[in-house]
Amino acid sequence: MNLPALPVGRLVDPGRRAVNEVLSLATITRAGLLRRESPLRAVGAATSVARYGTLGGAGAAAAARDPDRVGLIDERGELTFAELDRRSGAVANGLIARGVKPGEGVAILARNHRGFLDATFGAAKCGARLVLLNTDFAGPQIREVCEREGARALICDEEYTPLLEGFEPALGRWRSWADSPGEDTLEHLIESAGGAAPPSPSSKASLVILTSGTTGTPKGAQRDEPHSLVPLAALFSKVPFRAHESTVIPAPLFHSLGFAHLLAAQALGSTVVLRRRFDPEALLDDISGHRASAAILVPVMLRRVLALGREAIDARELTSLRIIFLAGSQLGAELCLRATEAFGPVIYNLYGSTEVAYVTIATPEDLRVAPDCVGRPPRGVVVRLLDPDGKEVPAGDVGRIFVSNGFAFEGYTGGGGKEVIDGLMSTGDVGHLDAGGRLYIDGRDDDMIVSGAENVFPAEVEEELGRHPGIADAAVVGVPDEQWGQRLAAFVVPVAGVRLTPEEVQEHVGAHLARFKVPRDVHIVDDLPRNATGKILKRELTAP
């Protein structure tokens, strides 16, 4: 049944918003989030969420519904939902004993493993303000963000302790993954804090997700407790996640992509498979060994899997895999087509941002028709493309992307925010819509290069470079030019064993795009600088 897409947020009246909630209820029921079960378990789950809120109660609700089901598999083994709930409760008791109060900042710097869940859901049960730190941060960035966000406690993996010499948050610091025992480890805190359920906090937890920081210092985007079914149903309406399956999450949990799917898996009672570091062969082994139905990746991870070759992929039993879910950076047509050929029609591509959350999701059906699109808005989302004067542009024309989904942030924690027009928030990108309502991203609205009075968006040139069989990766930036104002510079990573010349690269672009889009500078490099979510750090390419 095709259900109507109704916008939510400031653009609609309460009556239509209520209809959206009803339609969302039907969607999450089909996914298995609502299912026939013991009334006692259902009440236990509802009580957990009422007691600790959505963030703090997610694990407790999963434990109430599926206590003996394996909730997590990592490099140290398996944990059931009941064990995960007990561990996070003990962490909460320990943090409360050390003085953590509702609303106070607890910073978490952990890779993908049980310690991330212990720390995050334990702090959430305290009603804390969770600050998820990027695992690629250097010491000065960790300190700067912790101080800016008012972190009173820090939970971090042992590997980061050398970066924190002399930095002691007011309420303490704990090691979330440690190779040596000690009183400063989460394991010790869990063992010593006792198994009693922590008290209900006076206010529910909030979450600070940091922006990628590709153009400067990462900013904090705070999200409070969601009070709607629509965000979760938006995902389930486009992607066939189902209850009691297994999901492999190599995408960083500190990023909204990984964290959202961790919450979704807990809501569905599905097993999450984690490793501290991404390894493409280990990913295939995990999908095969755990009969996973879904893998959550950023595009650069998918590229590394495909680089293993078809023989390595075909050697694994991957028939259980129904979903490869991608977000975090641009997928592109070339990578999409290669992945579909290797894995079949299982690619789902989300477009969104830290500030606005989700905007569109491309399904395999969308990508079959238009492999370079980012799909269409799910139910409850309004997308409009506006010109510089704030007027909507017709289909096919490029405009700035504005969105309303009822889930956008209220502003950066350090002050400021995104532009808002008529209740819709800017994503910071420009794009266009086709006749079928599918969205395409043409570039950042501040990324346009003006060279000799011609406007060029790097994404188009990068996409064309990606079609060259000898190019493994590429980035295009604008650099100053005395004659033209700016000129295009391409940074190109050749496929292993391939010798490329700048002239070959320029000839390839010139054969497919307008002359003014041919990079005047071509740099052949070994790799491109990326952050933990796969976004290219273009500022490092042009740094002196």
N, C-alpha and C positions, 0 to 999 in steps of 0.2 A: 504494500500500500504506500503510495506517495503522499506524505503529509506536507501541508503547506509550510513554507519558511516564513516565520514571523519574527520580526526584529525584537530585541529586548533592550532595556536600558532607558535612557532619557527620551528615546524617540517614540515610545509607545505608551499607551494608557494601561492602567492596572488590569483591565479586563483582558486585553490581548496578552499581557504578561502571564496571567493565570492560565490562559490556553496553552502557552508555551510550556508551562510547568507540567500540565497534564500530558501533553505530547511527549515531553521528556521522560515522564514516569513510564510511559509505554515503551520507550526506547530502552531504558535501563532494565526493564523487566525482560525484554527479549534477550538482552545480553547476559542475563542470569544474575544481575546484582540483586534483584528481588526475586526470591524463589520460595517454593514450599519448604518449610523447615519447622523444627520444633518451636512452639511459641516461646519456650523458655530461652532458646538461643536468640530468637528474634528480639525479645525484650532486652536480653543482655547486650546485644549489639547497639540497640537504640539508647540504652542507658549509658553505655560507654561514650557515645558521641555527645550525649547531653551533659555528661560529667566533665569531659576533657575537651570538647569541641572537635571539629573535623580533623585538624592536624594531630592533636593529642589522642583522639579517640579512634583513629583509623586502624591502628594495630590492635587495640583492645577489642574493637568491634569484630575484626577478623578472628581474633582468638575466641570470642564468644560464639561465633558461628562455626568455625572450623578448627577447634583447638588442636587436634592431632594431625592436621594436614601440614606437610612441609611448606613453610612460608619462604624460606631462604636457603639457598645453596651457595656457599662461597668456598674459598681455598682452605678453610678450616672445617668444612663439613656442613651438615644440615642442621637447621633449627625449625621447629614447628612454630605455628602462630602463637601457641600458648607460651612457648619458651621465649619468643621475641617479646611478647607482652610483659612477661615477668622481668626480662632484662631491662626494658625501657622504664618499667615502673621502679626498679631498683635504682637506675640512674637518676630518675626524678627525685626519689627520696634522698639520694646523696647530694644532689644539687640544692635541694631545699635546706638540707642540714648545713650546707656551706653558705647559705644566705641568699640564694637566687630567688627573687620575688617576681610575681607576674608583671609582664611588661618590660623586664630588664633584658638586656642583650646578652645572648650566648652565641659566640662565633664558633662555627664548625668547619674544620679544614681536614677533610678525610676523603680518601678514595672510595671506590665502590666495594664495600665489604660490610660485615655485620656491625662494625663500630659506627658506621654512618647512621644506620637505623637506630642503634642504641642511643646515640647522642641526640639525633634529631627528634625522635619520638619521646625520649626521656625529657628533653628540655621543653618540648611542646606540652607534656603533661603538667609542667610547672606553670604554664601560661606565659612562657618566655617569648622574647622577640628573637626569632631564629635568624642568624646572619650566615648564609652559606657562602663560604669563601672558595675562590677558584684555586684548584690544586696546582696551577701553573704560576701562581703569584710568587714574586720574590719577597724577601724579608721586609723591605721598606713598604711594599704594597700591603702586606698583611697588617703591619702596624698601623699604616695610614687608615685603612678601611676599618679596622677594629676601633681605633680612636674616634673616627668620624661617626660610626654607628653606635658608639657607646657600649661596646661589648664589655661586660663585667666578668665574663668567664670565657675560656677558650678550650675547646676540645680539638686536638689535632693528632694526626699520625706521627709516629716517632721520627720519621724521616725529615720532618719540618723543624724539629727542635733546634738544630744548629742555626737556623735562620732567625730564631727568636731569642737569642742570647740577650739577657737583661730586660726582656719584655715580660712582665708579670701582671696579668689582669687582676683587678682588685679581689675577685672571689676565687681565683685559682685557675690552674691549667691541668688538663689530663691528657694522657696518650690514648688515642682510640684504637690504634694498631701498634702493638709493641712486640719486639723480639725478645725483650728481657722483662721480667716481672718487676713490680714496684708498687708503692702505695699511690703513685700518680697515674696508674693505669685505670681505664674504664673497667677492666675485668676485676680489679681489686675493689673498685667502687661498687660493682654489682654484687660481689660476694659479701661485702661488709654492710651494705645498706639495708638488707632484709627484703623479704618478699611481700610485705604488706602493700595494698593498693595505695598509691599516693592520694592525698586529699584533692578535692576539686578546687582548681584555682579560682580566684576571685574574678579574673578576666581571662579570656581564651587567648591562645597563642597567635602570633602574627609571623609572617615570613618575609625576609628581605632577600630577593634574588638580585644579583649584581649583573649589570650589563656587561657585554663582552669586552669593552674597553679597547676596541680596535682602533679608535681614533683619539684616545686619551685615557684619563683615569677612569676606572670603572665606577659607575654610579649605582646607587642602591634604589631598587624599586620595591616598595613594600606592598604586600597583599594581606588583607585581613581575612578572617574566616568567610568562606563563600556561603551564601544563604540561598542558593538556587541549585536545582538539578540540571539547569541548562548547560553549564560548561562540560560536565561529565557526559551528558547525553549527546552533546555536539560531537564528541569523539566517537562514541558508540554508534551514532547514526551513520557515520561514514566508513568506519573500520570495524571488521567483524571480530572484535575481541569477545571472548566467551569465558564464563566462569570455570574455575577448576582446571586451568591449563597451565602451561609453563611459558614464561617470558624471559628471554636473555636480554640484559640491559648493559651493553658496553658503554653507552652514552653516559657522560659524567652525571652523577646524581646531584651535584651541586647546581647543575643547569636545569632550567625549567623543563626541558624535554625529558631528561632522566627522572627528575623528581615527580613530575606529573604521572609518568607511567608506573613509578613505584606506588603511588597512591591508588592508581587505577587497579593495579594487580592486587593490592590489599582489599580493595572494595569487592573485587570479584573472587577473592579467595584463591588466587592463582600463585603458583610458585615463581619466585624471582631468582634468576641465576646471575651471580656477579663474579667478576674478577677485578683485582686491583688495577691491573694494566691491560690495555687492549692488545690482543694478539690475534691476527686474522685466522690462523689455523685453529687456535683454541676456541674461537667463536664457532667455527664449523663443527668442531668436536662437541661443544656444549649443545648446539642445536640438535645434533644427531643423538648424543648420549642421553639427553633429557627429554627427547621428543618434544622440543619446544615448538609452539605454534607461532611465536612472534619474536622478532629481534628488533631492538630499538637502537638506531645508529645515527651518527652524523655522516654526511656524504663522503668525507675523506676516509672514514672507516670502510665504507662500502667499496671505495676505489681500491683500498689495500686488499680487501678480500678478493676482488676480481683479478688483482695482479698475481694471485697465486696460480691462476690458469684454470681452465675447465677441467683438466684431469684431477686436480686436487678437490674441486667442488663436487664433481661427479662421483668421486670415490666415497663420499659420505652419504648416508641415508637421510635425506632431507625432506621426505614426503610429508612430514608433520608440519612443515613451515608454510603458514598461510599468509603471514604478514611480515614484510620488512618495512618498518615505519621510520621515516627520515625527517629530520628538521635540523635547524641550527645554522645552516648555510645553504647556498644555492645548489640544487641537484644538477640541473642542466640536462639537455636532451641526450647528449652523447653518453653520459653515465647511466641515465635512465634506460636507454635502449640496450646497452650492454648488460645491465643487471637483469632486465626482463628476459633477455635471451638466455642468461645463465640460470635464473631461478624461476622463471615463469611469471605469470601475471599476479605478483604478490607485493608490488611496490606501492606504498602510500606515502605521499609527500606533503608535509604540513608547512604552511607559510604563516609566520607570526613574528612576534618580538617579545622581549622581556617586558616591555611597557604595555602592549595591548593583548598579550597572550596569543590567542589563535585568531587567524583571519580566514584562511581557506585550507581545504584538504583535497589533494588530487588523488583520485582512486585509480586502480588499474584501467578502468574504462576511460577515464579522462586522459590518462597517459598514453593509451593506445591511439587515441585520436590526435593528441597534442603532447608529445613527450617533453616539451619545454615549458609547459604551463605549471601553475601551482594550484590548479583546481578551482573549485567553486565554494562559496561560503556555506558552512553547515547551517542548520536551522538556528535561528536566533541571532544571526550575524548580518549586519548591514555593511556593505562595502560601496564606497563612492569614490570616483576619480575626479579630482577637481583641478581647475586651471589656477594660475597665480592669483586670479581675482576671487577664487572660492566658488566658481561656477562649475557645474558638472560637465564633463566632456563627453562627447558621443563615443559609442563603441568603436574601437580601433585606434582612437586618439590616445596619446600619452598624457597622463595626468598624475598628480600627487595622490597617493593612496591614503584614504581616511576610512576609519572603521568604528563601528559601535557593536559591542557584544555583551555589555553589562558586566564585564570582568576586567576592564582596563584599570591600571593603577591610578592613584590620585596625585602623583607627583614624586619626584626624586627625594630621597631622604635628606639630601644635602641642600634641597631647595631647587625650584624650577620644575619644568615638565615639558610635555610635548604639546604642540599646537592643537587646539580644539576648535572646530567650526561646526556650528549647529548640532552639538552633542556628539560629533564624531572626532576621533583622535587620529592624528597623523602617525603613520608607521615610520616615516622618514624615507620611504621609497617612492619611486615613480614606476608606473606600469600601464598596461592597457588591457582591455577586455575584448574577447572575441564575440562573435554572434551567439555562441552558446553559453555566454556568461562565465567563461573560464578566464582566470586572471593570469597575466604574464608579468614578470618583474623585469623592468628595463634597467634599473640601477638605483643607487641612492639619490635622493633629491639634491644632495650637496656634492655628488660625485661626478656630475656632468663636466666634461672637458670641452672647453671652447678653443678650438684650434683654427686660426684663420677665418673666424666668423662662422665656422661649422660646429654644430653641437654633436658630441659623441659620448655615448654611455659605455664605459669599459666592459660591462657585462656582455654586450653584443659581440665585441671583439674576442673576449675570453671564450665565449661559447664557440666561436668559429675556430679558434686555436685548438679547442678541445676535440674538434673533429679530425684534426690531423693525426694520422696513425702513428706518427713518431713522437707525439707530444703527450707526456704523462700528466702534466699540470702546467697551469699558466695563470699569470696575473697581469693586468694592464693598469697603468697609472698615468696621470698627467704630470709633466715636469715643465718648469719654466723655459720659455723660448723667446729670444729677443725679437725675432721676426714675426712669429705666429701667435705670441702670447703664451700658448701652451703647445706641447707636442706629446704624442703618445709614446710611452715606453713600455715594452713587453718584457716580462721576466718568464722564461720558458724552461721547464724541466723536461729533458728528453726521456723517452722510454729507455729502459736499461739496454745497453748494447747499440743504441742508435746514435749516429753522429749527425748533428744538425748544424746548419750555418744560419746566421741572421738573414741572409738573402733568401734561403728556402722558406723561412717563416714569413717574410714579407711577401714573397710570391704567392704563398698559400692564401694569405688574407686578401691580397689584391685580386685574386681570381674569384673571390666570392663576395667581397664587400666593396663599397665605394672607396675611391682612392684616398680620400681624406681620413679614412678609418684605418689605413695601414700604419702600424707603428714605425716611427722613424728610428727609434732605438730598440734594439733587441739584445737582451742579455741572456745568455745560456747559463743556467745555474743548476746546482745539484739538488736543491729543494727550496721550498717557499716557507717563510715563517708563518706558523699558524698557532692559534690559541688552542685550549683544550677541547673546544667544541668545533674545531675545524675551520674557523674563519681565518682568512689570510690577513695578517697584520701588515697592511700596506704602508703604514707609516715607517716600518722598519726597512722597506724596500727603498724608500727615498731618503732615509736618514744619512747624514754626511758620514 
